[in-house]
Amino acid sequence: MRNVLIAVTTVALMASPVAAKPPLRDVPAVDDALLDLGLADRIRKECPDISARMIRALSYLNNVHNTAKSLGYTSDEIDAYRKSDAEKARMKARGAAYLKAKGVDTSDPQSYCALGRAEIQKSSRIGSLLRAK
């Protein structure tokens, strides 16, 4: 009887598919959060009237890391995603598309300021990382 139980358990384990983790770029809780963090950083660098809420941003980044860890990603996997040149380029393109969709003229700092103030006003995730001077 014990051998039958072991055989049935083995077959059941072999038959169940191994759940592969999707790439972090396909995990909105991580990828979209990093996009928002990058956009807030870009706004504060380009707009002289807006600064970062640095402690909040560091806490936010730590929460994103913890979210990825809770989903089963290792620190090495998270670092590889974060440091990947391909992912940086993809994220930069996503950010540029967002800025364009929001009407930002990248040659005009006041254009970034307008977006930053709008994000702060609506208490968006991006806005929560910024402070108007």
N, C-alpha and C positions, 0 to 999 in steps of 0.2 A: 504494500500500500504506500509506504514511504517513497519507494522508487517511482511509482505512478505519479504521486504528487510532485515530486521533483521534476519529472519529465513534463508534466502539464505546465508547471510554472516556467520552466525553461522555454518551452514552445511559446507560451504567452508573452514572455519578455522579448523573445526574438521576433515575434510577429508585430509587436507594437513599434511604431516608428519612433526614432530618436528625434526629439524636438530640437531642431537646430535654431540657434539664435539668429535673428535677422541682423544684418549689418547695422551699426549704430546710426548710420545715416537714414535708415528706414524706421527709426524709433522716434516719433514726433515729440515725445516727452523730453528727449535729449536734443535732437537736431534742431527743432524749432526754438527750444530754450536757448541754445547757443547762438542761433541766428539773432534772437532778440538782444542777447548780451552784446554781440558784435555791433548791432545797429546802434544801441545805446552808446557804446564806446565811440563809434564813428561820429555820432551827433555831438557828443561832448567835446571831441577833438576839433571838429569843424566849426562849431558855434561858440563864439567868445562869451555869450551870455548864459551858457548852460554848463554845469559841472556834473560830475558823477557822484553818486552816493556810493562811495568806495566800499564801506563796510557792508552795505546791502548787496553790492555787486559780488564781493568775495563770498558772502554767505550764500547768495544765489548760485554761484559757480560750484560751491561745495555741495549744495542740494542737488544740482544736476549730476554731479559725480556720484553722490549717494543713490540717486534714482537709478543710474546705470548699474551700479553695484547690486542694488536690490533686484534688478532684472536678470542678474546672473553674469554680468560682464566683469572681467578681471581688470585690475588696474592697468595691466599691460595692454589689454584690448582697448581700454579707454584712452590711454596715452597714444597708442598707434593711430586711433581715429583722430584725436586732437592734433597730432603732429603731422598728419598726412598732407603732403603738398597737394594731392588731388582733391582731398576734402576741403582744404583751405580755399582752393580755386573755386570749387563748387559753391562753397558758402559765400565767397565774395560775389559770385555771379547772382546768387539768390538775394544777397543784400542790395546789389545794384538794381535788380529788378524791383525790389520793394521800394527803394528810394524813387525810382522812376515812376512807379505806380502812384506814389504819394505826391508827385509833382515837384520833387526836389531837383533844383538846378545845381549840379555838383560844383559849379564854378562860383556859386554865390553862398557865402556863409550864412546869410540871413535866411536862405531857403532851408538850411538845416535847422536854424533856430525856430522857424515856424513849425516845422515838423516836430521838433523836440517839445515845444510848448503845447502843441496839440496832443502829443502822447502823454505829457504830464497832466494836462487838463482832463483827459478821459481816463486817467489812472490805469493805463495799459501796463503790461509787463515791462515794455520799453520805458515808459514814463516813470514807472516806480524806481527805476535805476538812475534817474536824472533829477537834477535840482536846478531851478531857474535862479540865476544870481540876482 
